[in-house]
Amino acid sequence: MCYEINPQAMTNLNLIMIFEKLIAIHNDRIEGYACASMETNDQDMIECFSDLIKTSRVCKMDLVTKIHILGGRADRQHILQGNFLCLLKYTAFAYREIGRQEILDSCNYGEVISRCNYEHVMRSSIRNLILEYSTLIRSHFGLLELDHIKLRLLRDGLAQTA
């Protein structure tokens, strides 16, 4: 029996590369929110950042598991330079004693960048993925959207009380 090879079909290496890009985004968020947590003593912000870190850790572990299933190794650090983490570091160094609103504004901006990067990876690859992988990536993106809502509620609630 002869099978036609689909040149658009994803190879394991291509899938691993996609998952590594998404892991990089999650690592960036984890580092960014860890940095933001160190810049505040406000318990509600620390709890929110902890929840956002937890989301990315869970998503990251899902992706690492898929990489292992595909025969890859996901033991390298993947950080997207110039995005969320760097923004927070530069903000912290520039103002050194930044306030609550500035931290939340910086985090919101970083979250927008993270979501845009995630959406770009998702949109550029989703049509070539099997249902299992596309469903996983879409569900992770949905979690990022919920996280962004939580962050905006915290930020906007502060803006309304000020």
C-alpha positions, -999 to 999 in steps of 0.1 A, spaced: 0 0 0 13 34 -9 8 65 13 10 100 1 33 122 22 19 155 33 47 181 32 27 203 56 26 176 82 44 185 114 75 165 122 84 158 158 113 183 156 89 210 144 65 202 172 93 204 197 104 237 184 68 251 187 66 238 223 100 253 231 88 287 219 58 284 242 79 273 271 101 304 265 70 325 269 60 308 301 96 310 315 95 347 307 62 351 326 75 331 356 107 353 358 87 385 353 62 378 380 89 366 404 107 399 398 75 419 403 68 400 435 102 412 449 92 448 441 62 448 464 51 440 499 14 441 491 0 407 498 -28 409 472 -2 415 445 21 388 457 -8 363 458 -19 374 423 16 371 409 20 337 426 -12 325 408 0 338 375 34 320 380 15 288 389 -5 290 356 27 292 336 44 264 356 14 241 349 14 250 312 51 246 310 50 211 326 23 201 300 46 212 272 77 196 287 57 163 289 47 165 253 83 172 243 95 141 262 67 120 245 80 133 211 115 121 220 130 155 228 146 171 258 133 202 275 160 208 300 174 240 286 163 275 298 142 293 273 138 330 280 126 355 255 149 385 260 134 420 256 100 412 267 83 409 301 113 402 323 135 429 308 107 455 310 103 448 347 140 449 354 144 482 336 114 497 353 128 485 387 163 500 380 149 532 366 126 540 395 140 518 422 111 526 445 83 521 421 47 522 433 20 497 432 3 512 401 36 512 382 43 476 390 8 466 379 10 487 347 43 471 338 29 437 345 -1 444 323 21 456 295 43 425 299 12 403 299 0 419 266 34 411 250 34 375 263 -2 369 250 7 385 217 38 362 214 18 332 224 -10 340 199 16 345 171 31 310 178 -4 295 181 -18 311 149 13 303 128 13 266 137 -22 256 148 -36 246 114 -8 220 110 -12 204 145 -31 173 154 -62 180 175 -46 169 207 -18 195 204 -40 223 191 -65 217 219 -37 219 245 -22 251 230 -57 267 228 -65 257 264 -32 272 276 -40 304 257 -73 305 274 -56 303 308 -33 332 298 -64 352 289 -80 345 323 -47 355 340 -47 388 321 -82 395 333 -72 388 369 -43 412 365 -64 439 349 -90 436 376 -63 441 403 -48 470 384 -81 487 375 -95 482 409 -65 502 422 -69 529 396 -106 534 406 -97 537 443 -69 562 437 
